[in-house]
């Protein structure tokens, strides 16, 4: 697995830069769920403001700046991990995020919004002319946890095989991280279930993303499997 301070390039590959670890307890998907739209509106507004500032597009008011949004919402100072996904005309335009909380959630949103717009290696940087055409989604991640199953004697243990993994997955709910012992790893957000609804296909495509043979089968703990949940907020 990669270090906690390594942001991830959306649905496909990894990118990274460093940040000093924070001492605050992480803000999780569960923490945000009860607040719903108000938190989501702030997160999306912050992501949009970050991109606007990077593209040197003027704010309509001072309250629309990233600094003002952070100052008005102290909960953004709590540690948190997120993905920022950009689409244009229904097509992916950029997606970068963190799997593990390592900095304040507000800083995480700002950094990943800018990186999704300008540093996703799959796309050219977003231009000022494209900015009004972008739709933004912010996904706040829960903590990744090992995927386990119960044994016949009632004990829990990590899944050891592809068959056990696919049986344990919860389509539409689980984000999945796969990693082998050679350093190959990749993740899919839960939103990918919309395109890959079958667990076998989901795992096959994620293996390919991690540069592991899609048909690869294992029975000996060779692949580390973790899942996480997200609370996603999207512009409409």
Secondary structure, 3 states (H helix, E strand, C coil): CCCCCCCEECCCEECCCCCCCCCCCEECHHHHHCCCHHHHHHHHHHHHHHHHHHCCCCCCCHHHCHHHHHHHCHHHHCEECEEEEEEECCEEEEEEECCCCCCEHHHHHHHHHHHHHHCCCCCCCCCCCCHHHEEEEEEEECCCEECEEECCCCCEEECCCHHHHHHHCCCCCCEEEEECCCCCEEEECHHHHHCCCCHHHHHHHHHHHCCCCCCCCCCCCCCEEEEECEEEEECC
